[in-house]
Amino acid sequence: MPGHTARPDRSRPDNVLAHRWAPGDVVLWDNACVLHRADHSAVVGDRVMHRGMVASHVA
């Protein structure tokens, strides 16, 4: 992103989730506050991703 600099604390081991996929797994994350990187080197077969959005309601 233009104007943004990488922060080393974002990739510290205590801030990283490394998930080992198994059939039937579902993983959710909030793109507004999470950096996402996928390693597809060990992927066998198809991977299906769906994007969902939650609308906010202000009373």
C-alpha positions in Angstrom: 0.0 0.0 0.0 1.4 3.4 -0.9 2.4 5.4 2.1 2.5 2.4 4.5 5.6 0.9 5.9 6.0 -2.7 7.2 6.1 -3.1 10.9 8.4 -5.9 12.1 6.1 -6.7 15.1 3.4 -7.9 12.7 5.3 -11.1 11.8 6.6 -12.0 15.3 5.8 -15.7 16.0 3.4 -14.7 18.8 1.4 -12.7 16.2 1.3 -15.4 13.5 -1.2 -18.1 12.9 0.1 -21.0 10.8 -2.8 -23.3 10.0 -2.4 -26.9 8.8 -5.4 -27.5 6.6 -7.5 -30.6 6.9 -10.6 -31.6 5.0 -13.7 -29.6 6.3 -11.7 -26.8 7.9 -13.1 -23.3 7.9 -10.9 -20.3 8.8 -12.3 -16.8 9.2 -10.4 -13.5 9.5 -11.1 -9.8 9.4 -9.3 -8.2 6.5 -9.6 -4.8 8.1 -7.1 -5.7 10.9 -5.2 -8.8 9.7 -2.3 -9.2 7.3 -2.9 -12.3 5.2 -0.4 -14.3 3.3 -0.9 -17.8 1.9 1.7 -20.5 1.1 0.2 -22.6 -1.6 3.3 -24.8 -2.1 1.7 -27.9 -0.4 -1.8 -27.4 -1.7 -3.2 -30.5 -3.3 -6.6 -30.3 -5.0 -9.0 -27.4 -5.1 -9.4 -24.7 -2.5 -12.7 -22.8 -2.3 -12.8 -19.3 -0.8 -15.9 -17.2 -0.2 -16.0 -13.6 0.8 -18.5 -12.4 3.3 -19.3 -8.9 4.4 -21.0 -7.8 7.6 -23.0 -4.5 7.4 -22.9 -2.3 10.4 -26.0 -0.8 11.8 -25.9 2.5 13.7 -29.0 3.2 15.8 
